[in-house]
Amino acid sequence: MEFIMHPWHLLVLALSALISHERERVIAYLITENQVLREKLGKGRTLLNDDQRRRLAVKGKVLGRKALLELATIGASEITSSALGRKWAEWMATFSAGNAWEAC
């Protein structure tokens, strides 16, 4: 079977490149914004409540340990793979026990 390039292939390629470029600009802005906010907060430890730790753990689980350790700036000591695994297991146990609202 021979591959034939159709004109709409180029349109899809251009659209995906545009979306990718826009996403990179948004990520660059958010990284800079986080750096500025961290400077305003100072060098002290940032205390997170349970809901904040849960939200970071859920997003961190998707990223994986390696990327998380490279990116984490706040709560880096709290957000480690062992802590993620432990929290994830706790939340999954709560969900499987039927207390889904309690876990959120």
Backbone hydrogen bonds, N-H to C=O, Kabsch-Sander energy under -0.5 kcal/mol:
donor,donor_aa,acceptor,acceptor_aa,energy
5,M,3,F,-0.5
6,H,4,I,-0.5
9,H,6,H,-1.2
10,L,6,H,-0.8
11,L,7,P,-1.4
12,V,8,W,-2.3
13,L,9,H,-2.3
14,A,10,L,-2.7
15,L,11,L,-2.4
16,S,12,V,-2.4
17,A,13,L,-2.0
18,L,14,A,-2.2
19,I,15,L,-2.3
20,S,16,S,-2.3
21,H,17,A,-2.3
22,E,18,L,-2.2
23,R,19,I,-2.3
24,E,20,S,-2.2
25,R,21,H,-1.9
26,V,22,E,-2.1
27,I,23,R,-2.5
28,A,24,E,-2.3
29,Y,25,R,-2.2
30,L,26,V,-2.5
31,I,27,I,-2.4
32,T,28,A,-2.1
33,E,29,Y,-2.8
34,N,30,L,-2.4
35,Q,31,I,-2.1
36,V,32,T,-2.4
37,L,33,E,-2.5
38,R,34,N,-2.4
39,E,35,Q,-2.0
40,K,36,V,-1.9
41,L,37,L,-1.9
42,G,38,R,-1.6
47,L,45,R,-0.6
53,R,49,N,-2.5
54,R,50,D,-2.5
55,R,51,D,-2.4
56,L,52,Q,-2.4
57,A,53,R,-2.5
58,V,54,R,-2.5
59,K,55,R,-2.0
60,G,56,L,-2.7
61,K,57,A,-2.3
62,V,58,V,-1.1
63,L,59,K,-1.5
64,G,60,G,-2.3
68,L,64,G,-2.1
69,L,65,R,-2.5
70,E,66,K,-1.3
71,L,67,A,-1.9
72,A,68,L,-2.9
79,I,75,G,-2.6
80,T,78,E,-1.1
84,L,80,T,-3.0
85,G,81,S,-2.8
86,R,82,S,-2.4
87,K,83,A,-2.8
88,W,84,L,-2.9
89,A,85,G,-2.2
90,E,86,R,-2.1
91,W,87,K,-2.7
92,M,88,W,-2.5
93,A,89,A,-2.1
94,T,90,E,-2.0
95,F,91,W,-2.5
96,S,92,M,-2.7
97,A,93,A,-1.5
98,G,95,F,-1.4
99,N,94,T,-2.0
103,A,99,N,-1.3
104,C,100,A,-1.0
